[in-house]
Amino acid sequence: MQRHVVLCELFAVSVLSCVTLCLQVFIYRQKSPRLIWKTSPALCLFFLSTSAMAIQDFCLASQWILFGWGVVENIAENTFFLLVVAHVGLVLRQFHNCATIALFAQRVYHLLLPTKRARTFNHIVISIVLVFFFVGASGATYNMAINSISDRPPVPEGMVTLFALVSMLIRVFFLQLIFTVCITIVIMIIGSYMLYLLKKYKKNKQTTLHRKENKFALYVFYVRFVCETVPFFIDVMLSNTVHIDLGKYIGPFGALGSALDFTTKTFVYFMLARKHKISSVILNKNTP
């Protein structure tokens, strides 16, 4: 993989991360995280995890851009520095995945029981996904601590790719792979059921808020499927069947897909919130 191509992809990741954060600032100005939590705890966790991931993606991309430029040297002393930032991203990814499960589960509940309050259900779902997150994050962190290698350069000579650390910490990344596959399957199952219910109850009367959140959840499912789920499973199948590592040929596509996923979903919610605000203003003006 050409170095300049990888650096361009990493630069695109950093730009998309900045765009995501700017859009989130506008969203939080319209509605603070505290107000979002009162309306939908799952949606609040989803956006907080998105903000954290955008910051981490920017830091990770900047770190590897500096590595590609030679500012960060390819020496054993920098292995831990490169590893920790990548590991934080893995942990935040687990948190975001759990928040996505909670978001889809909440939509399913509202579609099945639209007239019932979801406060108790929200607390139960949030508690379950947080426990699941802490177990997964603790296991990955423990494996990183006992299997990290710092007596060799972090990246083989001539390589500048986010996947170079896999050869160093195969156990850590294998555990993360198993966790990601399991949680992705759960997301796909709940998300598919949510799509079925959205289609089934499409003509039912809904509040403007629920209609907006249902539409956003629909976009979240499709954008995630295109930007992350499909590339992830293609990479897994190729690496396990014909032993082809896509990262060696097309660079850090996972980081680029993740950044594009976050930016797209944040932009969609920003447009939905803006449209909802404009509609509310027009309605208030027309109300005698």
WOKAMO-V936505 format. One record per pair of residues at least 12 apart in sequence whose ideal C-beta (glycine too) atoms are under 7 Angstrom apart, sorted by the first residue. I is the first residue (numbers start at 1). J is the second residue. Records with the same first field share a line. If there is no record, write none. Layout:
BEGIN
I: J, J
END
This chain:
BEGIN
1: 161, 248, 249, 251
3: 68, 160
5: 251
6: 68, 160, 161, 251, 252
7: 65, 68
9: 251, 252, 256
10: 61, 64, 65, 252
11: 65
12: 256
13: 57, 61, 255, 256, 259
14: 58, 61, 62
16: 259, 260, 263
17: 54, 57, 58, 61, 259
18: 58
19: 263
20: 50, 54, 262, 263, 266
21: 51, 54, 55
23: 266, 267, 270
24: 47, 50, 51, 266
26: 270
27: 269, 270, 273
30: 273, 277
33: 48
40: 106, 213
41: 122, 126
42: 99, 102, 103, 106, 122, 125, 126
43: 103, 213
45: 99, 102
46: 99, 100, 103
49: 92, 95, 96, 99
50: 96, 262, 266
52: 92
53: 92, 93, 96, 262
54: 262
56: 88, 89, 92
57: 255, 258, 259
59: 85
60: 85, 86, 89, 255
61: 255
63: 82, 85
64: 160, 162
67: 160
68: 160
74: 153, 154, 155
75: 153
76: 150, 151, 152, 153
78: 154
79: 149, 150, 154
80: 148, 150
82: 154, 165
83: 148, 165
86: 165
87: 144
90: 140, 176
91: 137, 140
94: 133, 136, 137, 179
95: 133
97: 183, 187
98: 129, 130, 132, 133
100: 187, 220
101: 129, 186, 187, 190
102: 125, 126, 129
103: 217, 220
104: 187, 190, 191, 194, 217
105: 125, 190
106: 118, 122, 125
107: 194, 213, 214, 217
108: 190, 193, 194, 197
109: 121
110: 210
111: 197, 198, 201
112: 197
136: 179
139: 175
140: 172, 175, 176
143: 171, 172, 175
144: 169, 172
147: 169, 171, 172
148: 169
149: 168
161: 247, 251, 252
162: 247, 252, 255
163: 245, 247
184: 229, 232
191: 221
194: 217, 221
195: 221
198: 214, 218
208: 276
212: 272, 276
215: 272
216: 268, 269, 272
219: 265, 268
220: 265
223: 261, 264, 265
224: 261
227: 257, 260, 261
228: 257, 258, 261
231: 253, 254, 257
END
